[in-house]
Amino acid sequence: HKVKHQKMALRTPKFPKLFTPLNLDKAGTLKNRIIMGSMHTGLEGHSLPKILQGAFQNPTKKLERLAQFYAERAKGGVGLIITGGFSPNSAGTLYPLGSKLDSSFESDCHRIVTQAVRENSVCGYPYPKGSPYAKVIIQNNNNDFARSDIIEDYETKICLQILHAGRYAAHPFAVSSTDQMSPISPFPPKKLGVSGVASTIRDFVDCAVFAKEAGYHGVEIMGSEGYFINQFLSPCTNPNASLDERLSLPVNIVRGIREACGDDFIIIYRISLADLVENGMPWEEVIELAQRLDESVSIFNAGIGWHESRVPTIATMVPRATWSWTVEKLKKSLPSLSTPISVTNRINAPHTAEKLLDVADLVTMARPFLADELFPIKAYNGNEELINTCIGCNQACLDHVFKGKTASCLVNPHACNEGKFNYNDPILPLGAGGDKAPLKVAVIGAGPAGLSFALTAKKLGHDVTIIDKSSDIGGQFNIAKLIPGKQEFYETLKYFKKHLDLFGVNIKLNHEVSAANIGELTQYDKVVVATGVSPRIPAISGVNHEKVISYYDLLSQKRPVGKKVAVLGAGGIGFDVADYLLHSDEEVFSDSSSASPADDVSVGDFLSTWGIDTERHTLTSPTAP
């Protein structure tokens, strides 16, 4: 599968640490320090029992959309991609008929994925041909290149994640180190005996072999987040086993894969550096596990928190790079550690990633690649202001997957829909008839939906005008950004402002469309209504009292409310309003003019509020904000 590439000089990037290659010995070289972390997308497909495989599924079509998804990220210049989780057997799937890799047929299905990544890997960091950016941004040519170093192997590497759900499996065949049902699972697991553990270890090894046959550069073994391996490691789910017995599972899996797949195969181990559950794995045991795996794995990838933990780990309320202390602590606790380690969770900006490379060897980002597949190229070329920042909302990624739907992204609906249209087709009709002529389009409403539509239509070649009665774009994002922990919303507004200017979208603000002037819209071929929502006023007695105000008036006008407030409604907005009122005297939650207000959120305050003792590596009592 080796592809020969022409050597190409690289100019000095704005973030030099981030774009320094990393040698993995016989396993090759990563062209930069950026890992696209594993995440469930819903594109991984279903896996039938072996006896039915091939009868109802076409191996060249099953993972076609997944291949398109990863191909776009390879074009974006990422160094290493880790796929969503695939189980090594039927018992370990997340749900009935969930994705797994346990046969040659399944291996054949994956070839389209690994081939797509290889074929779309880029030399250097140019904007992809046909990309809207390639048309509006002046590309750096070879005369601008200042560095003498060269990269021969610029191929994006891709590793398959082997994920056994253990007691998190949503089916009655779940197995684990315990027969106790998880608080987030619908079925109790069967406790595995010695022979069952040995069989599962063989399944892990076989899965890695099938991955290598499919063309993957390696595998990531999921040993964190409360899944199967983590369940065997932790005293809370394996209380009667000795330390050696608990550590033997991941050690034997890793050693088996290394022996079966060779030294040129990348083995990443997702190591839980903070379980964030009561009676989780003690820090001394984490160190011991890292020592025992050190010579056998290629990369350690930090894992944070079990899914059943009360502590949020990736939501927007979590400050940027909150969990980097775990990697720093491991490095200090184990100075002899020779395996590169990647820091992860709530890292969504290149300047954050660059700073973290003072502590870690690599940086893992997952959802930021849903938000913007060109993250590395934009960062390398000094266009970080063009990055569509992941705001950590989880609304179109995790929420969709938990409902059995395909993931996407609230700030980038193109994610996971790469095959539905592409920007290489200069004109996409906005109506029937197949007319390819550019249309004149009016978009009424400058909230996120209107902005997203307008920008997409403009990229596809149409003449677009946004009309809004407000004095600024953003709609209710201008309200949401005032809520504690939602400072990331500023980034989305900056992204749209920059792009509307870059691509030349017309904007008419302070202009309300009404019955009196609706005739103005006749000049447009299409009119798109994206006026958003208005606060719902319940029909209850006393609602018109002078003490009653809507959430919109409270936030937009910053109305004083006194010290004793009743909030009617316990949905998301109700909780946001309560959080806002609790922090309303804090300057950080005002309408900040900081370049990146999200950088100002205190990690220490977050850890204290949620009861995380970084010294003793334990949970303590949460502290009221």
Helices and strands as residue ranges (DSSP letters): E 8-9, E 22-23, G 25-27, E 29-30, E 34-36, G 50-52, H 64-75, E 80-86, G 90-92, H 104-120, H 132-136, G 142-144, E 150-151, E 157-162, G 166-168, E 175-176, E 190-191, H 194-214, E 218-223, H 228-233, H 243-261, E 266-274, H 283-293, E 299-304, H 324-333, E 341-343, H 350-356, E 362-365, H 368-371, H 375-380, G 384-386, H 398-402, E 440-444, H 448-459, E 463-467, H 477-480, H 489-503, E 506-508, G 518-523, E 526-529, H 551-557, H 572-582, G 587-589, G 597-600, H 603-609, E 612-613, E 618-619
